[in-house]
Structures are given as C-alpha cells and as structure tokens.
Amino acid sequence: MIPVRCISCGKVISAYFDEYNKRVEEGENPKEVLDDLGLNKYCCRRMLIAHVEAW
C-alpha cells in the first residue's frame, strides 16, 4: 500500500499511483508519465518509482 503523502514534502501522491502504474504497464516512459501527472519534485517521483507492493 503506497503512502498517502510524500514522506519528504507532504504532497498527496496516492491519487496518482493507479494511473502511473497503468500507463507504465502500457509501455509509456515513466519519466513522461510523471511529468504529465505534474509530479516535478524528485522526492514525490521517488515515492512512485521505488514503491513495491508487499504481499
């Protein structure tokens, strides 16, 4: 489960998680998806890129 907010800056990032995963799985470049979603800070980008679903 992805954190609701970025640990560093506090921006809400959980709202972008599903769309980010869907678009990357469809073959889009992760950098372009993050730019399109408006996630410009490296801390927020890190939260989505590095997240691993633990079961």
Secondary structure, DSSP 8 states (H G I E B T S, - for coil): ---SB-TTT--B-HHHHHHHHHHHHTT--HHHHHHHHT--SHHHHHHHHS-----
